[in-house]
Amino acid sequence: MAEGIDIGLYAFTAGMSVRDYECDMQGIVNNSVYQNYLEHVRHLYLKQVGIDFSDYARQGINLVVVRAELDYKYPLVSGDSFVVGLTMRRESALKFAFYQDIFRLVDHKPVLKAKIIGTALNQRGRPEIPEALAELFNPDQP
């Protein structure tokens, strides 16, 4: 799917295409839409590794973004196909980060680089990383 892009750098990749309604008057993807792409891929990744975002919410555990850093490199336009690569890392005792890149598939042009920092809030609204999520950062530990 992402031939020419070193997908081995990422824990997860997903392909998508730009829809007409995501573009602004200039004919390019509106800058806020990129955050939707990134969020969608984060949810796909978490589901693949056994973490159901909506199930957590029903349990009173909320995964939240606390900071988003986006570097826009090149615009996408309607009909462009692209791939989003994702790697997740522990940033501190209470925070984790998703490092995400978007590449246009036709020429592998870098479109966006992002660092999305998140945490989990427990039922009392206090930061606390659930065990299943913490295990993603320590795969070799029992």
N, C-alpha and C positions, 0 to 999 in steps of 0.2 A: 504494500500500500504506500509506503513512504520511501520508495526506492531513491537512493541518493542522499537520504537523511540518515544519520547514524542513530537509529532508534535504540541501539544498545545503551545509549546514554540515559535512557529513561526507564522507569519502572513500569510505565503504562503509556500507551498512545491510543488516540482515537481520531478518526477522520470525520470531517463534516463538510458541508457546503453552505455558501452564503445564500440567503433567501432575499428576494427583492425588497421586502419590507424592512430589512435590517439596514438599508442604505439611507443616507441623508440626501439633501438637495444636491450635493456635489457628486453623487453617484458612488460614494464609497461607504464602507461599513461605518456606522456611527460609533464613536469611540466607546460609548457605554456598552455597546453590544458585545465587545470583546470580553467584558467581565462575565456576561452570560455564557459565552463559549467556555471560558475557563471554569466556571462553576459547574457546568454540565459535565465536563470531563472529570472534575474532582469527584462528583457524585458517582459517575460510572466506575472510577477507580475504587472508591471506598466500597461500593457494592461488590465489585469483583473480589476484594480481599475480605469480604464477610462483614462489613460494617454498613448497616442500613440506616442511612441518615434519618428517614422518617420514623423508623422504629426507635431510634435513640430519642427523638423528640417526644414520642408517645411515653417514653420512660422518664421524661423530664430532664434528659441530658441534651444540651444544645451545643452543637458544633458551630462556632461563630468565627467570622473573620474579624481580626482586630487591626489589620493593616494590609493595604494593597499597594504594591509598587509595580507600575506598568511602564515599560519603555516601548513606545510605538516606533517601529522601524520602517514599515512599508504598508500601504493600505490594501485591503481586500475590496473587491467589487462584486456585484451580483454575479452569481454563477461560479465564482472561484471555489475550488475544492482545496481543503487545507487539512493539516494534521496538527494535533496538539499533543506535545510530549509533556510528561509529568514525572517528577521525582519528589518524594516527600522525605523530610528530615526533621529530627527533633532539634529545636532551637534553644530550649531551656527546660527546666522542670515542668513548666506549665504552658509552654508554647511549642508549636510545630510549624513548619513552613512547607508549602507546595512551591516548587520551582517549576514553572511552566513556560514552554516556548510554543509559538505558533509558526508554522512554515507553510507557504503556498506550495501546493503540490506540483503545479506545472513546471516550475523552475527551481523549487526548493528554496526560494527566497525567504529569509527571516522576516516575519511580519511583526512579532511582538515577543518580548521577554518579560516575564512576570515573577514576582515573589509575593506570595499570598501567605500572610502569617495568621494563624488561627489558634484557638484554644477550645476547650470544652468547659461548659458550665454545668455544674451538678444541679440537683433538684433545689438547692438553696441559692442558686445563682452565683456560686463561688467557682473559680477555676479549679478543675480537677480532671486529669486525663484518665479516661476509662481504661481498664486493663487491656481490653481487646485492641484498643488504639495504641497503647504503649507497646504492645507486643510487636507492632509493625516496625518499631525502631530497634528492637532487640530480637531479631529472628532466630538467633542461635541459642537463646536462653530457653530453658524448659518452662 
